[in-house]
Amino acid sequence: MPDLWRFVRDLLEKKGIGLTEEEVGRVVADLKRWTERSVHPGMVRTADGSYTLISSFYGEPYHSISAGAVSECLLKFLFPSRVLEKVLLKGEVRILDIGFGLGYNTAVALAEIRKVSPEAKVEVFALDLEVPDDIPPMPEPYRSIHEDLIRSLPIYESENVRVNLILGDARKTIVKLAGIGADAVFHDPFSPFKNPELWTLDFLKLIREAIAPDGIWVSYTSALPVRRALLDLGFKVGETRPVGRKRGGTVASLKGDVPPLPPEEEDRLRASPYSVPFRDPALDRDRLRILTEYRITVLLREKETS
Ligand SMILES: C[S@@+](CC[C@H](N)C(=O)[O-])C[C@H]1O[C@@H](n2cnc3c(N)ncnc32)[C@H](O)[C@@H]1O
């Protein structure tokens, strides 16, 4: 981790922005909080009895410990994405899984689709930097499909199902998927302030190229910069039901067919200085740069309104 004071001062100088010592201190304090790693790597049991891993690089679990790993896949991703309805309606579905991780979201989707419509044609495009070696087995009824999936990577194929895992930085690999018309996007990187590279307006813009006009984007997060970016890109944004915490996740669609946001959240999106997107115009910034630019923008907005 570079010296944060120096990093912020250098960036301010490059951008020709003058801030007081106290203001720089506020930026640095938030950056410290956002970039600290609070948990130890390893395997952990989650609230519903399923296991997940904790990433040593991001200092975060792959799944919510309080919601439960499998419950999170079902309640925060699969059900709000309305994939099961689409399958029954069309007999086929195309899913974009961003942050394949341990493969739980994809495995749960495949198993649940098979239950409602065994003949359905399913295509999954999954993106990740890497897949860990020590993935815990999933509980029934997901265990065998998950094992088969992980064993066959990067391509899993059965009669009517195809999963294609594309390894590499999703900011680069996603361009191959422009125009695929995804019915659902499971957006599941680590949390926005730990893994901001995949939560910028610029990356979400590439997702807009890959989602169908009536496709549904879902994620566990309720973070303001993410919701702001989706709104700025022309998505209608709504909230999913809370699971394992007070606030719900986010669901978005270009068509607008989503449950509403709570009124207080509409107010925050309109009025909070924190309601600005993360930016990464050339899709090559590291997380510290994205977060620092964001915090400086917020501070300038706070100054404008005070
Ligand atoms: C929370 S985990 C995903 C959990 C997964 N959906 C599951 O059900 O097991 C986040 C994933 O995002 C991936 N990730 C983070 N930054 C990335 C990037 N720039 N490009 C591709 N994948 C990235 C991480 O490697 C990690 O596997």
The ligand as an ORCA input file, in Angstrom:
! r2SCAN-3c Opt
* xyz 0 1
  C     -17.678    -12.431     -4.355
  S     -16.672    -13.382     -5.413
  C     -17.825    -14.192     -6.471
  C     -18.585    -15.341     -5.884
  C     -19.280    -16.184     -6.939
  N     -20.292    -15.446     -7.651
  C     -19.839    -17.478     -6.406
  O     -21.074    -17.649     -6.408
  O     -19.062    -18.335     -5.969
  C     -15.999    -12.146     -6.481
  C     -15.208    -12.645     -7.659
  O     -14.885    -11.515     -8.491
  C     -13.647    -11.771     -9.105
  N     -13.040    -10.519     -9.622
  C     -12.620     -9.440     -8.938
  N     -12.077     -8.516     -9.770
  C     -12.143     -9.032    -11.016
  C     -11.760     -8.570    -12.294
  N     -11.155     -7.382    -12.464
  N     -12.014     -9.354    -13.370
  C     -12.613    -10.569    -13.221
  N     -13.018    -11.045    -12.019
  C     -12.786    -10.317    -10.936
  C     -12.826    -12.393     -7.979
  O     -11.727    -13.127     -8.513
  C     -13.874    -13.272     -7.292
  O     -13.815    -14.593     -7.745
*
